[in-house]
Amino acid sequence: GRTAAAMAGEVGRAKRIAFAKIQPADILFFATSGSLTKAASVDHTGIYLGNGWMIHSSRYGVALAPVTSGWYRDRFAWGRRPLAEAGLS
């Protein structure tokens, strides 16, 4: 039951992952202001699959979407690496 903004706010600035460094299994956060956003403004998340694709929930259900250009690339705020946070990578 956590919101995208709540999950984004759990990541300190020093641990935020830039788009150029995202890896498969990273959680991606999106907001209108992109990388300049505050955690409270994050309104969408996805899980990076690799090769420029993520899986996320959409109004059509679970969907795959490209993240290297277009709407998602423009709105990318930062990534989070939960596997590393849990000591699993």
VONUVEX-155027 format. One record per residue (C-alpha): residue in three letters; z, y negated, x. Coordinates in steps of 0.1 Angstrom, whole numbers, plus 5000, padded with zeros to 4 digits. Layout:
<rs>
+---------+------+------+------+
! residuo !    w !    v !    u !
+---------+------+------+------+
!     ALA !    Z !    Y !    X !
...
+---------+------+------+------+
</rs>
This chain:
<rs>
+---------+------+------+------+
! residuo !    w !    v !    u !
+---------+------+------+------+
!     GLY ! 5000 ! 5000 ! 5000 !
!     ARG ! 4997 ! 4975 ! 5029 !
!     THR ! 4971 ! 4947 ! 5026 !
!     ALA ! 4944 ! 4940 ! 5052 !
!     ALA ! 4962 ! 4908 ! 5061 !
!     ALA ! 4995 ! 4927 ! 5066 !
!     MET ! 4979 ! 4952 ! 5089 !
!     ALA ! 4961 ! 4924 ! 5108 !
!     GLY ! 4994 ! 4905 ! 5112 !
!     GLU ! 5010 ! 4935 ! 5130 !
!     VAL ! 4987 ! 4929 ! 5160 !
!     GLY ! 4998 ! 4903 ! 5185 !
!     ARG ! 4971 ! 4881 ! 5200 !
!     ALA ! 4974 ! 4899 ! 5233 !
!     LYS ! 4966 ! 4932 ! 5218 !
!     ARG ! 4937 ! 4921 ! 5196 !
!     ILE ! 4904 ! 4937 ! 5206 !
!     ALA ! 4873 ! 4916 ! 5210 !
!     PHE ! 4840 ! 4928 ! 5194 !
!     ALA ! 4825 ! 4936 ! 5228 !
!     LYS ! 4853 ! 4961 ! 5234 !
!     ILE ! 4856 ! 4980 ! 5202 !
!     GLN ! 4856 ! 5018 ! 5203 !
!     PRO ! 4854 ! 5046 ! 5178 !
!     ALA ! 4885 ! 5049 ! 5156 !
!     ASP ! 4894 ! 5012 ! 5161 !
!     ILE ! 4904 ! 4993 ! 5129 !
!     LEU ! 4882 ! 4963 ! 5124 !
!     PHE ! 4894 ! 4932 ! 5106 !
!     PHE ! 4872 ! 4906 ! 5089 !
!     ALA ! 4877 ! 4871 ! 5075 !
!     THR ! 4856 ! 4841 ! 5066 !
!     SER ! 4865 ! 4823 ! 5098 !
!     GLY ! 4857 ! 4852 ! 5120 !
!     SER ! 4876 ! 4852 ! 5153 !
!     LEU ! 4892 ! 4819 ! 5146 !
!     THR ! 4910 ! 4832 ! 5115 !
!     LYS ! 4947 ! 4837 ! 5110 !
!     ALA ! 4960 ! 4871 ! 5101 !
!     ALA ! 4970 ! 4859 ! 5066 !
!     SER ! 4933 ! 4852 ! 5059 !
!     VAL ! 4920 ! 4887 ! 5068 !
!     ASP ! 4904 ! 4901 ! 5036 !
!     HIS ! 4887 ! 4933 ! 5047 !
!     THR ! 4890 ! 4962 ! 5071 !
!     GLY ! 4869 ! 4991 ! 5083 !
!     ILE ! 4871 ! 5019 ! 5108 !
!     TYR ! 4846 ! 5018 ! 5136 !
!     LEU ! 4826 ! 5050 ! 5140 !
!     GLY ! 4806 ! 5040 ! 5171 !
!     ASN ! 4769 ! 5032 ! 5176 !
!     GLY ! 4773 ! 4999 ! 5156 !
!     TRP ! 4786 ! 5015 ! 5124 !
!     MET ! 4818 ! 5014 ! 5104 !
!     ILE ! 4831 ! 5032 ! 5074 !
!     HIS ! 4849 ! 5011 ! 5048 !
!     SER ! 4857 ! 5007 ! 5011 !
!     SER ! 4832 ! 4987 ! 4991 !
!     ARG ! 4827 ! 4980 ! 4954 !
!     TYR ! 4804 ! 5010 ! 4954 !
!     GLY ! 4831 ! 5033 ! 4969 !
!     VAL ! 4833 ! 5045 ! 5005 !
!     ALA ! 4803 ! 5033 ! 5025 !
!     LEU ! 4788 ! 5031 ! 5059 !
!     ALA ! 4778 ! 4996 ! 5072 !
!     PRO ! 4763 ! 4982 ! 5104 !
!     VAL ! 4785 ! 4958 ! 5122 !
!     THR ! 4764 ! 4946 ! 5151 !
!     SER ! 4746 ! 4918 ! 5131 !
!     GLY ! 4747 ! 4901 ! 5098 !
!     TRP ! 4775 ! 4895 ! 5074 !
!     TYR ! 4801 ! 4918 ! 5091 !
!     ARG ! 4793 ! 4906 ! 5126 !
!     ASP ! 4797 ! 4870 ! 5115 !
!     ARG ! 4831 ! 4877 ! 5098 !
!     PHE ! 4845 ! 4900 ! 5125 !
!     ALA ! 4880 ! 4887 ! 5134 !
!     TRP ! 4894 ! 4913 ! 5158 !
!     GLY ! 4900 ! 4950 ! 5162 !
!     ARG ! 4931 ! 4971 ! 5166 !
!     ARG ! 4935 ! 5004 ! 5184 !
!     PRO ! 4960 ! 5025 ! 5164 !
!     LEU ! 4955 ! 5057 ! 5185 !
!     ALA ! 4966 ! 5039 ! 5216 !
!     GLU ! 4995 ! 5022 ! 5198 !
!     ALA ! 5007 ! 5057 ! 5188 !
!     GLY ! 5003 ! 5070 ! 5224 !
!     LEU ! 4974 ! 5093 ! 5215 !
!     SER ! 4947 ! 5080 ! 5238 !
+---------+------+------+------+
</rs>
